[in-house]
């Protein structure tokens, strides 16, 4: 199956390739600007939690930091302030952790995109990301950012995940079992992504003043992928002439395969992911008429 190169069709692909984003949910203090305007290094739990709003240090060993460029720890990435987590094996502090509060709880099964920035201290820590129903629990861990992927300059980290529970806290923990390490963190943002298969939109019709409910065609029963799971080769259960574009995303939100229909060649009926790692992938299909359908597929070997 031939893969169409994204750069060759950048103008055509841009409106179709980007997943729909549902706004309205965010971190209350994702850039840590709500604080006591004090540089706090190795702060106690009570002092840190009293100063950094909607951010909670937890765990047995807790000495998180909050700093700015005025504290001689470099400049922030977003705003003026950033937080630090570290490990101190010799000091019997193997991990430091915080939770960040969201404006509203996550929806179980919903798809979300999480972005933040990390910067290594002398040696970077591995960052463990989880979803929690309480501000003092790590909850269910859904991703780990390796220490090797975090540089001395601010590194942007974006990952895509499925909400495992209805909690409204994201936990972030620094871990390193072999050496003292640490990371600076800043600019946490979250977005709900992907339109549901059954889309109901409200739009204004000109010249009428009243809002009109527009129900898009339900493709959920017409478009499918099978077999699912499989060893990597899937067939699109739809008339390929009706699919204008097909994009496959991995759990990090990265595009692993993309096809865009042309007058000469429709989107292929088969998707070959045998060269990808086992796991969950998301297939977004843009249909004739503007409808979008997103399906999950599992590669299992």
BAFI-3210 file (N, C-alpha, C; in Angstrom, 3 decimals, decimal comma, padded with zeros to 6 digits):
// residues 301
n [1|2|3|4|5|6|7|8|9|10|11|12|13|14|15|16|17|18|19|20|21|22|23|24|25|26|27|28|29|30|31|32|33|34|35|36|37|38|39|40|41|42|43|44|45|46|47|48|49|50|51|52|53|54|55|56|57|58|59|60|61|62|63|64|65|66|67|68|69|70|71|72|73|74|75|76|77|78|79|80|81|82|83|84|85|86|87|88|89|90|91|92|93|94|95|96|97|98|99|100|101|102|103|104|105|106|107|108|109|110|111|112|113|114|115|116|117|118|119|120|121|122|123|124|125|126|127|128|129|130|131|132|133|134|135|136|137|138|139|140|141|142|143|144|145|146|147|148|149|150|151|152|153|154|155|156|157|158|159|160|161|162|163|164|165|166|167|168|169|170|171|172|173|174|175|176|177|178|179|180|181|182|183|184|185|186|187|188|189|190|191|192|193|194|195|196|197|198|199|200|201|202|203|204|205|206|207|208|209|210|211|212|213|214|215|216|217|218|219|220|221|222|223|224|225|226|227|228|229|230|231|232|233|234|235|236|237|238|239|240|241|242|243|244|245|246|247|248|249|250|251|252|253|254|255|256|257|258|259|260|261|262|263|264|265|266|267|268|269|270|271|272|273|274|275|276|277|278|279|280|281|282|283|284|285|286|287|288|289|290|291|292|293|294|295|296|297|298|299|300|301]
n.u [000,840|000,691|002,047|001,036|002,981|003,047|004,021|003,802|001,168|000,340|-001,265|-003,809|-004,230|-004,251|-006,765|-008,102|-006,521|-006,066|-007,140|-010,431|-010,920|-012,193|-013,014|-012,867|-012,141|-009,548|-006,343|-006,359|-004,248|-002,074|000,314|001,473|001,349|-000,233|000,649|002,633|004,536|007,150|010,394|010,745|012,600|013,029|010,744|008,550|005,718|003,364|004,003|004,499|001,988|000,350|001,200|001,296|-001,294|-004,074|-002,452|-000,928|001,264|002,273|002,604|005,104|007,681|008,339|009,392|009,008|009,720|009,307|009,987|011,450|012,807|014,100|015,101|017,456|017,408|017,058|014,906|011,300|009,062|006,419|004,857|006,019|006,786|007,715|007,667|009,561|010,600|012,240|014,647|016,354|018,497|020,516|019,599|017,396|015,058|013,305|011,409|009,449|006,289|003,369|-000,045|-002,127|-004,862|-007,877|-010,378|-012,826|-014,095|-012,627|-013,986|-014,919|-013,448|-013,195|-011,259|-008,154|-005,748|-002,652|-000,338|002,862|005,794|009,153|012,262|015,574|017,415|020,492|020,773|018,229|014,981|012,840|009,490|006,409|003,108|-000,212|-003,746|-006,055|-008,519|-008,365|-006,613|-004,310|-003,323|-001,662|-003,164|-004,331|-001,789|-000,896|001,090|004,635|007,359|010,478|013,670|015,740|014,605|014,318|015,645|018,317|017,374|014,065|011,768|009,166|006,410|003,999|001,161|-001,325|-004,287|-006,661|-009,273|-009,263|-010,736|-013,127|-011,831|-010,490|-007,869|-004,493|-001,699|001,779|004,921|008,296|010,779|013,534|015,611|018,293|020,019|020,587|018,352|016,420|013,675|012,430|009,199|006,534|003,810|001,346|-001,222|-004,460|-006,665|-009,809|-010,296|-011,249|-014,237|-017,391|-018,873|-021,601|-022,723|-023,999|-024,724|-025,051|-025,965|-026,011|-028,328|-028,280|-030,601|-031,883|-032,552|-032,767|-031,378|-030,433|-030,801|-028,531|-028,190|-025,695|-024,884|-025,073|-022,404|-021,568|-022,436|-021,861|-019,233|-016,382|-013,689|-011,947|-010,233|-010,528|-009,201|-006,084|-003,190|-002,089|-002,945|-005,692|-009,024|-010,988|-014,284|-016,140|-017,383|-014,774|-014,683|-016,128|-014,613|-012,632|-010,212|-007,816|-006,407|-004,001|-003,356|-001,015|-000,812|000,485|-000,345|000,901|001,155|001,060|000,396|-001,013|-003,526|-004,820|-007,529|-007,517|-008,488|-007,635|-006,973|-008,516|-008,869|-007,111|-008,483|-007,364|-005,430|-002,155|-000,406|001,717|004,348|004,374|004,451|002,912|-000,308|-002,764|-004,421|-005,674|-008,008|-008,835|-011,319|-012,241|-015,210|-017,108|-018,858|-018,153|-018,399|-016,847|-015,325|-014,143|-012,284|-011,183|-008,373|-006,711|-003,489|-002,166|000,129]
n.v [-001,179|002,063|004,962|008,265|011,123|013,583|016,243|016,760|017,242|019,308|021,647|020,731|018,786|019,908|020,974|018,600|016,789|017,463|016,653|017,213|019,653|020,011|022,645|024,247|022,885|022,942|023,353|024,708|026,087|025,793|026,946|027,766|030,337|031,353|031,941|032,446|034,322|033,748|032,385|029,066|026,523|023,120|023,012|022,555|020,337|021,622|024,345|024,586|023,793|025,761|028,004|027,551|027,554|025,329|023,197|020,359|018,926|015,611|012,334|010,232|011,362|014,658|017,441|019,677|022,289|025,799|028,236|031,123|033,203|035,073|033,671|032,533|030,152|029,910|030,818|030,866|028,858|029,389|032,166|033,458|031,717|028,415|024,913|022,535|019,150|016,460|013,784|012,247|010,109|009,562|011,034|009,682|010,232|009,124|009,930|012,711|014,333|015,821|016,954|018,354|020,472|020,243|022,210|020,922|017,557|014,743|012,912|009,611|007,382|009,335|011,120|012,709|015,360|016,052|018,503|019,670|021,319|020,370|020,468|019,473|019,111|018,800|016,015|014,412|013,367|010,489|010,976|010,385|010,067|010,431|009,842|011,087|010,791|012,225|014,854|014,053|011,654|009,410|007,987|006,406|005,401|006,460|007,091|007,295|009,455|009,225|009,789|010,222|011,561|014,182|017,357|019,797|022,273|023,731|021,225|020,288|018,306|016,171|014,228|011,741|010,489|008,132|008,791|007,282|007,331|009,345|011,431|014,701|015,448|015,602|013,718|014,139|012,785|012,575|010,192|008,068|005,483|005,098|007,320|010,705|013,177|015,448|017,561|020,488|021,919|023,158|025,095|023,470|022,079|021,020|019,307|018,285|015,916|014,865|014,422|012,987|009,987|010,317|013,292|016,324|019,504|023,003|025,698|028,990|030,137|032,095|034,340|034,129|034,607|032,848|029,987|026,986|023,530|021,227|018,071|015,864|013,284|009,979|007,999|005,895|003,255|002,567|002,796|001,036|-000,897|-003,812|-006,998|-006,470|-006,654|-007,040|-008,400|-006,253|-005,511|-003,940|-003,679|-001,231|-000,811|000,432|002,330|003,197|005,417|007,284|008,182|010,829|011,447|009,718|009,252|007,989|007,915|007,568|006,738|008,937|011,000|011,396|011,342|008,381|007,265|008,295|009,051|010,573|011,203|011,343|012,511|010,483|008,339|006,625|006,597|003,897|000,611|-001,034|-000,920|-000,896|-001,624|-003,098|-002,460|-000,950|-000,437|-002,763|-001,970|000,608|002,483|005,377|005,981|008,408|009,438|011,458|012,233|012,401|015,414|016,442|015,171|013,564|010,640|008,735|005,949|003,353|001,213|-001,865|-003,088|-006,169|-008,578]
n.w [000,000|-000,965|000,464|000,692|000,510|002,981|002,682|-000,016|-000,404|001,199|001,284|000,528|002,453|005,018|006,159|006,654|008,033|010,673|013,893|015,218|017,712|020,921|022,819|026,114|028,384|030,733|032,403|035,657|036,756|034,930|034,069|036,323|037,320|039,287|042,297|045,308|044,621|045,395|045,398|045,837|046,886|047,361|048,974|051,776|052,021|052,967|052,684|049,919|048,825|049,874|048,543|045,714|043,675|043,123|042,605|043,795|046,061|046,800|048,310|049,961|050,075|049,689|048,211|046,379|043,914|043,146|040,775|039,119|036,458|037,967|040,037|039,407|037,959|035,296|032,472|032,333|030,314|029,694|030,588|033,722|035,715|036,893|037,798|039,746|039,898|041,549|042,127|044,788|045,497|047,358|049,467|050,232|048,820|046,500|044,675|043,551|043,473|041,950|041,642|039,113|038,834|036,944|035,180|034,887|035,383|033,629|030,851|030,914|028,678|026,782|024,296|024,643|024,332|025,639|026,479|027,422|028,784|029,379|031,118|031,557|034,604|036,199|035,671|033,901|035,007|034,686|033,656|035,031|034,093|035,145|035,815|038,060|040,697|042,952|044,690|045,905|045,014|042,766|041,015|038,031|036,011|032,800|031,000|030,376|030,262|028,952|030,491|028,720|026,594|027,294|027,110|027,746|027,134|026,944|026,311|024,257|024,974|023,790|024,125|023,505|024,935|026,323|028,486|031,605|033,902|035,735|036,925|037,876|037,939|036,939|037,404|038,029|038,141|039,139|038,538|039,314|039,648|039,900|040,080|041,324|040,154|038,069|036,924|035,297|034,906|032,846|031,405|031,033|029,103|028,025|025,808|024,586|022,077|018,726|016,964|017,806|016,356|015,783|014,933|015,986|015,072|015,690|013,810|012,347|010,017|007,187|005,559|007,966|011,485|013,567|015,255|013,611|013,763|012,629|011,544|011,001|008,650|009,846|010,072|011,537|011,473|008,942|008,316|009,070|010,555|009,925|010,199|013,748|016,824|014,901|013,196|012,017|009,452|008,114|006,856|005,277|005,884|003,867|001,084|-000,822|-002,452|-001,149|000,914|001,662|002,863|004,877|007,968|010,175|013,581|016,260|019,821|020,822|019,350|016,963|013,415|011,659|009,295|006,199|003,817|000,946|-001,095|-004,659|-007,963|-009,638|-008,006|-005,426|-001,806|-000,367|000,280|002,146|005,125|006,156|008,903|009,754|010,135|012,376|015,985|018,297|019,660|020,470|017,949|016,184|013,695|011,541|009,385|006,736|005,171|002,078|001,786|004,199|006,686|009,519|010,698|013,351|014,280|016,477|016,358|016,937|017,065|017,354|018,207]
ca.u [000,000|001,529|001,754|001,186|003,808|002,284|004,509|003,379|-000,238|000,166|-002,378|-005,044|-004,387|-004,308|-008,077|-008,653|-005,630|-005,991|-008,320|-011,276|-010,604|-013,322|-012,458|-013,663|-011,523|-008,150|-005,754|-006,644|-002,979|-001,140|001,605|001,946|001,449|-000,951|001,528|002,943|005,647|008,352|011,193|010,715|013,384|012,877|009,705|007,748|004,409|002,405|004,397|004,277|000,558|-000,250|001,624|001,008|-002,721|-004,608|-001,346|-000,830|002,354|001,776|003,552|005,874|008,808|007,795|010,139|008,987|010,228|008,741|011,045|011,323|014,122|014,716|015,652|018,708|017,236|016,673|013,629|010,125|008,619|005,090|004,722|007,233|007,071|007,716|007,893|010,614|010,523|013,569|014,909|017,599|018,684|021,340|018,808|016,228|013,886|013,335|010,421|008,614|005,095|002,324|-001,223|-002,624|-006,322|-008,579|-011,600|-013,923|-013,612|-012,509|-015,067|-014,389|-013,460|-012,948|-009,902|-007,575|-004,371|-001,969|000,928|003,575|007,214|010,048|013,672|016,406|018,344|021,798|020,358|016,766|014,205|011,709|008,257|005,277|001,868|-001,387|-005,036|-006,469|-009,793|-008,082|-005,423|-003,146|-003,092|-001,168|-004,235|-004,002|-000,705|-001,151|002,226|005,918|008,280|011,816|014,637|016,575|013,911|014,222|016,901|018,715|016,450|012,675|011,334|007,711|005,947|002,576|000,696|-002,772|-004,691|-008,071|-009,553|-009,503|-011,718|-013,753|-011,120|-010,140|-006,484|-003,417|-000,544|003,090|005,893|009,668|011,310|014,852|016,042|019,744|020,826|019,887|017,926|015,338|013,117|011,575|007,962|005,802|002,896|000,452|-002,474|-005,195|-007,780|-010,612|-010,127|-012,078|-015,684|-018,028|-019,410|-022,898|-022,426|-025,106|-024,164|-025,984|-025,394|-026,936|-028,619|-028,559|-030,614|-032,691|-031,877|-032,839|-030,421|-030,987|-030,084|-028,115|-027,733|-024,887|-025,126|-024,482|-021,600|-021,007|-022,759|-021,474|-017,775|-015,749|-012,383|-011,933|-010,533|-010,063|-007,789|-005,439|-001,731|-001,639|-003,597|-007,109|-009,786|-011,994|-015,622|-016,873|-017,080|-013,574|-014,883|-016,771|-013,615|-011,779|-008,882|-007,692|-005,192|-003,819|-002,574|-000,677|-001,271|001,150|-000,901|001,714|000,617|001,889|000,047|-002,017|-003,908|-005,758|-008,089|-007,323|-009,387|-007,115|-006,778|-009,229|-008,199|-007,092|-009,392|-006,599|-004,430|-001,095|000,365|002,584|005,652|004,205|004,473|001,587|-000,974|-003,983|-004,273|-006,919|-008,140|-009,790|-011,699|-013,084|-016,097|-017,717|-019,867|-017,568|-018,466|-015,620|-015,539|-012,908|-012,374|-009,992|-007,933|-005,704|-002,471|-001,795|000,909]
ca.v [000,000|003,234|006,053|009,560|011,985|014,711|017,521|016,970|017,607|020,055|022,586|019,958|017,912|020,595|021,039|017,278|015,940|017,858|016,202|018,256|019,951|020,524|023,529|024,440|022,244|023,357|023,361|025,961|026,784|024,982|027,621|028,014|031,776|031,637|031,505|033,486|035,154|033,429|031,252|028,034|025,353|022,087|023,477|021,536|020,135|022,640|025,639|024,529|023,740|027,039|029,048|027,229|027,265|024,245|022,268|019,716|017,980|014,457|011,223|010,145|012,284|015,785|018,690|020,288|023,650|026,737|029,205|031,991|033,648|035,855|032,750|032,006|028,793|030,007|031,458|030,020|028,678|029,970|033,077|033,778|030,737|026,998|024,075|021,533|017,884|015,855|012,585|012,339|008,746|009,596|011,621|008,830|010,827|008,527|010,507|013,846|014,282|016,817|016,854|019,617|020,402|020,678|022,958|019,962|016,177|014,110|011,990|008,262|006,972|010,472|011,260|013,989|015,674|016,722|019,099|020,438|021,510|019,842|020,829|018,696|019,769|018,195|014,791|014,410|012,261|009,985|011,607|009,464|010,835|009,655|010,513|010,797|011,317|013,002|015,679|013,498|010,300|009,329|007,434|005,432|005,881|006,147|007,352|007,632|010,177|008,777|010,843|010,461|012,421|015,530|018,052|020,886|023,360|023,323|020,207|020,172|016,917|016,056|012,844|011,545|009,387|007,881|008,975|006,016|007,553|010,658|012,364|015,997|015,749|014,941|013,578|014,191|012,312|012,354|008,945|007,624|004,516|004,892|008,507|011,948|013,738|016,408|018,222|021,656|021,686|024,393|025,193|022,316|022,360|019,811|019,530|017,138|015,797|013,970|014,528|011,671|009,508|010,963|014,700|017,266|020,841|024,118|026,754|030,055|030,149|033,441|035,523|033,906|034,950|031,751|028,902|025,802|022,312|020,474|016,738|015,265|011,873|009,030|007,015|004,949|001,883|002,363|002,789|000,238|-001,476|-005,203|-007,460|-005,580|-006,429|-007,885|-008,311|-004,988|-005,189|-003,723|-003,288|-000,202|-001,274|001,559|002,635|004,028|006,667|008,220|008,614|011,842|011,320|008,758|009,530|007,111|008,520|006,700|007,245|010,206|012,012|011,521|010,696|007,257|006,967|009,229|008,894|011,592|010,801|012,180|012,057|009,271|007,231|006,800|006,097|002,429|-000,095|-001,724|-000,169|-001,805|-001,095|-004,169|-001,922|-000,168|-001,181|-003,169|-001,000|001,229|003,568|006,043|006,217|009,476|009,452|012,565|011,703|013,355|016,204|017,075|014,352|012,898|009,450|008,264|004,592|002,817|-000,093|-002,475|-003,945|-007,155|-009,694]
ca.w [000,000|-001,134|001,369|000,062|001,344|003,486|002,186|-001,387|-000,429|002,437|001,198|000,510|003,618|006,289|006,806|006,961|008,797|012,067|014,609|015,775|019,102|021,684|023,830|027,303|029,535|030,819|033,740|036,356|036,974|034,165|033,917|037,695|037,572|040,529|043,381|046,286|044,140|046,159|044,934|046,878|046,499|048,392|049,890|052,451|051,391|053,386|052,112|048,471|048,528|050,244|047,615|044,313|043,688|042,288|042,367|045,106|046,267|047,547|048,411|051,202|050,015|048,941|048,306|045,044|043,792|042,196|040,511|037,951|035,986|039,045|041,041|038,850|037,443|033,901|032,164|032,148|028,935|029,563|031,710|034,484|036,753|036,552|038,969|039,620|040,630|041,561|042,919|045,555|045,992|048,567|050,544|050,437|048,176|045,163|043,754|043,948|042,640|042,127|040,790|038,580|038,802|035,745|035,456|034,975|035,295|032,322|030,512|030,725|027,280|025,907|023,773|025,059|023,978|026,746|026,071|028,439|028,512|030,405|030,939|032,478|035,514|035,883|034,989|033,818|035,567|033,922|034,121|035,046|033,975|035,523|035,945|039,423|041,177|044,154|044,491|046,592|044,530|041,395|040,200|036,997|035,167|031,401|030,122|030,981|029,380|029,333|030,802|027,540|025,633|027,856|026,890|028,636|026,817|027,091|025,361|024,204|025,029|023,479|024,114|023,362|025,806|026,576|029,905|032,275|034,954|035,667|037,782|037,289|038,298|036,226|038,290|037,389|039,125|038,684|039,090|038,867|040,659|039,859|040,353|041,597|038,885|038,235|035,746|035,415|034,161|032,600|030,262|030,839|028,398|027,671|024,900|024,157|020,641|017,931|016,968|017,882|015,086|015,578|015,145|015,913|015,082|015,644|012,985|011,966|008,592|006,682|006,414|009,164|012,728|014,526|015,072|012,978|014,114|011,452|011,931|009,950|008,349|010,789|009,358|012,495|011,096|007,564|008,216|010,102|010,266|010,333|011,566|014,798|016,499|013,902|013,252|011,445|008,180|008,314|005,685|005,533|005,531|003,302|-000,308|-000,757|-003,175|-000,241|001,888|001,045|003,449|005,968|008,732|011,327|014,644|017,384|021,108|021,091|018,483|015,762|012,222|011,216|007,913|005,697|002,416|000,503|-002,380|-005,840|-009,039|-010,264|-007,064|-004,160|-000,601|-000,435|001,172|003,183|005,884|006,580|010,030|010,237|010,515|013,591|017,241|018,775|020,518|019,975|016,985|015,852|012,260|011,267|007,980|006,290|004,153|001,157|002,473|005,381|007,905|009,957|011,522|013,980|014,789|017,147|015,890|017,805|016,449|018,374|017,640]
c.u [000,880|001,094|002,025|001,952|003,045|002,715|004,020|001,941|-000,596|-001,053|-003,704|-005,295|-004,679|-005,690|-008,583|-007,817|-005,619|-007,254|-009,125|-010,966|-011,835|-012,764|-013,333|-013,077|-010,052|-007,650|-006,024|-005,367|-001,858|000,219|002,157|002,127|000,693|-000,135|001,820|004,085|006,909|009,074|011,274|011,433|013,383|011,861|009,025|006,401|003,454|002,729|004,130|002,787|-000,154|000,062|001,215|-000,428|-003,083|-003,529|-000,994|000,332|001,849|002,861|004,348|007,012|008,417|008,627|010,176|009,459|009,296|009,740|010,673|012,720|014,841|015,360|016,951|018,611|016,785|015,293|012,515|009,827|007,292|004,847|006,055|007,664|007,028|008,008|008,987|010,331|011,874|013,553|016,249|017,823|019,466|020,577|017,517|014,944|013,860|012,370|009,765|007,450|004,138|001,099|-001,605|-004,123|-006,879|-009,855|-012,806|-013,356|-013,498|-013,692|-014,478|-014,537|-013,215|-011,484|-009,380|-006,143|-003,772|-000,612|001,546|005,043|008,033|011,486|014,489|017,183|019,720|021,602|018,832|016,178|013,267|010,437|007,107|003,983|000,678|-002,637|-005,636|-007,819|-009,609|-006,772|-004,166|-002,860|-002,572|-002,199|-003,743|-002,958|-000,992|000,022|003,472|006,803|009,692|012,740|015,469|015,927|013,817|015,584|017,182|017,900|015,024|012,291|009,814|007,317|004,444|002,204|-000,817|-003,174|-006,201|-008,317|-009,964|-010,532|-012,241|-013,089|-010,827|-008,737|-005,531|-002,214|000,742|004,133|007,247|010,196|012,691|015,431|017,551|020,575|019,953|019,551|016,818|014,900|012,386|010,376|007,197|004,788|002,026|-000,854|-003,128|-006,364|-008,512|-010,538|-011,086|-013,567|-016,266|-018,565|-020,763|-022,750|-023,693|-024,520|-025,283|-025,317|-026,450|-027,096|-028,969|-029,636|-031,420|-031,884|-031,815|-031,798|-031,125|-030,153|-029,798|-027,564|-026,970|-025,194|-024,395|-023,750|-021,135|-021,276|-022,320|-019,964|-017,205|-014,411|-012,393|-010,775|-009,934|-010,288|-007,287|-003,934|-001,206|-002,287|-005,104|-007,761|-010,839|-013,337|-016,463|-016,527|-015,920|-013,731|-015,546|-015,788|-012,652|-010,354|-008,933|-006,361|-005,153|-002,898|-002,217|-001,118|-000,614|000,570|-000,115|001,058|001,559|001,566|-001,066|-002,259|-004,956|-006,223|-007,761|-008,302|-008,946|-007,086|-007,540|-008,368|-008,233|-008,015|-008,660|-005,578|-003,409|-000,253|001,322|003,964|005,573|004,225|003,058|000,992|-002,225|-003,648|-005,657|-006,922|-009,229|-010,040|-012,612|-013,885|-016,551|-018,839|-019,376|-017,663|-017,102|-015,978|-014,196|-013,144|-011,072|-009,647|-006,804|-004,773|-001,971|-001,059|001,334]
c.v [001,235|004,338|007,378|010,484|013,245|016,027|017,803|017,469|018,471|020,959|021,859|019,247|018,672|020,649|019,689|016,517|016,251|017,412|017,376|018,419|020,543|021,344|023,555|023,803|022,613|023,206|024,719|026,776|026,044|025,612|028,102|029,499|032,192|031,081|032,683|034,399|034,987|032,270|030,248|026,797|024,375|022,516|022,303|021,429|021,268|023,997|025,659|024,596|025,043|028,124|028,789|026,730|026,149|023,272|021,682|018,724|016,826|013,379|011,279|011,152|013,459|017,033|019,377|021,739|024,478|027,876|030,064|032,387|034,462|034,977|032,109|030,540|028,806|030,608|030,424|029,882|029,377|030,859|033,312|032,678|029,313|026,206|023,057|020,315|017,208|014,523|012,763|010,991|008,737|010,173|010,874|009,497|010,314|009,155|011,726|013,917|015,416|016,392|018,256|019,483|020,957|021,423|022,039|018,557|015,706|013,159|010,621|007,841|008,098|010,535|012,654|014,119|016,499|017,216|019,821|020,534|020,992|020,247|020,091|019,611|019,139|016,891|014,747|013,195|011,717|010,591|010,625|010,277|009,935|010,506|010,104|011,418|012,147|013,748|015,114|012,053|010,342|008,723|006,401|006,026|005,492|006,452|007,654|008,293|009,837|009,962|011,206|011,421|013,870|016,209|019,127|022,144|022,833|022,378|020,115|018,702|016,907|014,586|012,811|010,356|009,289|007,977|007,654|006,130|008,975|011,665|013,680|016,451|014,953|014,905|013,529|013,822|012,101|011,085|008,657|006,734|004,423|006,109|009,699|012,622|014,749|017,009|019,487|021,440|022,991|024,190|023,984|022,766|021,036|020,185|018,209|017,084|014,777|014,272|013,128|011,276|010,142|012,435|015,525|018,659|021,864|025,238|027,782|030,074|031,561|033,367|035,345|034,177|033,772|030,694|027,688|024,596|021,530|019,143|016,136|013,782|010,980|007,953|005,879|003,502|001,557|002,225|001,985|-000,281|-002,919|-005,929|-006,511|-006,251|-007,362|-007,745|-007,065|-004,591|-005,122|-003,350|-002,275|-000,684|-000,092|001,677|003,619|005,345|007,719|008,779|009,565|011,810|010,335|008,999|008,624|007,807|007,449|007,358|008,570|011,330|012,220|010,772|009,593|006,856|007,907|008,999|009,939|011,227|011,837|011,719|010,749|008,077|007,487|006,350|004,577|001,796|-000,773|-000,786|-001,169|-001,142|-002,153|-003,663|-001,045|-001,067|-001,624|-002,113|-000,457|002,375|004,144|006,357|007,259|009,527|010,636|012,086|012,811|014,092|016,817|016,291|013,760|011,751|009,010|006,898|004,204|001,470|-000,576|-003,348|-004,879|-008,308|-010,657]
c.w [000,000|-000,194|000,670|000,990|001,704|002,850|000,777|-001,479|000,772|002,388|001,251|001,825|004,893|006,911|007,271|007,970|010,279|012,784|015,158|017,249|019,775|022,832|025,078|028,539|029,562|032,245|034,389|036,538|036,235|033,929|035,246|038,010|038,832|041,690|044,303|045,901|044,975|045,500|046,072|046,360|047,660|049,453|050,578|051,755|051,717|052,768|050,608|048,150|048,886|049,222|046,172|044,230|042,707|041,832|043,723|045,139|047,129|047,571|049,709|051,232|049,125|049,211|046,945|045,087|042,926|042,039|039,308|037,505|037,050|040,107|040,575|038,431|035,983|033,740|032,034|030,661|028,688|030,777|032,398|035,449|036,208|037,809|038,687|040,475|040,529|042,287|043,607|046,232|047,302|049,751|050,805|049,935|046,742|044,180|044,386|042,972|042,969|041,305|040,346|038,373|037,493|036,122|035,621|034,890|033,855|032,109|030,206|029,268|026,302|025,477|024,105|024,558|025,113|026,259|027,256|028,036|029,691|030,081|031,989|033,417|035,241|035,127|035,024|034,523|034,500|034,511|033,949|035,077|034,302|035,589|037,276|039,754|042,441|043,975|045,144|046,201|043,101|040,456|039,212|036,050|033,723|030,484|030,953|029,928|029,829|029,575|029,580|026,547|026,096|027,765|027,920|028,366|026,955|025,961|025,400|024,121|024,791|023,440|024,055|024,216|025,889|028,069|030,541|033,390|034,839|036,599|037,091|037,710|037,411|037,152|037,478|038,435|038,471|039,338|038,502|039,955|040,787|040,214|040,716|040,264|039,136|036,920|036,173|034,497|034,000|031,474|030,015|030,183|028,021|026,770|024,677|022,634|020,053|018,086|017,120|016,523|014,773|015,930|015,001|016,068|015,051|014,872|012,649|010,459|008,160|005,607|007,701|010,415|013,690|014,212|014,498|013,369|012,846|011,917|010,775|009,809|009,338|010,004|010,256|012,116|009,678|007,403|009,372|009,635|010,746|009,635|012,598|016,152|015,390|014,065|012,558|010,141|008,416|006,986|006,093|005,001|005,061|001,830|-000,316|-001,500|-002,294|000,785|001,204|001,592|004,601|006,648|009,946|012,322|015,675|018,682|021,477|020,249|017,207|014,604|011,773|009,784|007,486|004,212|002,082|-000,899|-003,458|-006,920|-009,672|-009,314|-005,771|-002,983|-000,628|000,598|002,320|003,811|006,403|007,663|010,582|010,632|011,761|014,824|017,618|019,696|019,876|019,028|016,697|014,360|012,054|009,768|007,714|005,094|003,204|001,889|003,760|006,662|008,219|010,884|012,068|014,595|015,466|016,502|016,801|016,958|017,552|017,703|018,745]
res [x|x|x|x|x|x|x|x|x|x|x|x|x|x|x|x|x|x|x|x|x|x|x|x|x|x|x|x|x|x|x|x|x|x|x|x|x|x|x|x|x|x|x|x|x|x|x|x|x|x|x|x|x|x|x|x|x|x|x|x|x|x|x|x|x|x|x|x|x|x|x|x|x|x|x|x|x|x|x|x|x|x|x|x|x|x|x|x|x|x|x|x|x|x|x|x|x|x|x|x|x|x|x|x|x|x|x|x|x|x|x|x|x|x|x|x|x|x|x|x|x|x|x|x|x|x|x|x|x|x|x|x|x|x|x|x|x|x|x|x|x|x|x|x|x|x|x|x|x|x|x|x|x|x|x|x|x|x|x|x|x|x|x|x|x|x|x|x|x|x|x|x|x|x|x|x|x|x|x|x|x|x|x|x|x|x|x|x|x|x|x|x|x|x|x|x|x|x|x|x|x|x|x|x|x|x|x|x|x|x|x|x|x|x|x|x|x|x|x|x|x|x|x|x|x|x|x|x|x|x|x|x|x|x|x|x|x|x|x|x|x|x|x|x|x|x|x|x|x|x|x|x|x|x|x|x|x|x|x|x|x|x|x|x|x|x|x|x|x|x|x|x|x|x|x|x|x|x|x|x|x|x|x|x|x|x|x|x|x|x|x|x|x|x|x|x|x|x|x|x|x]
***
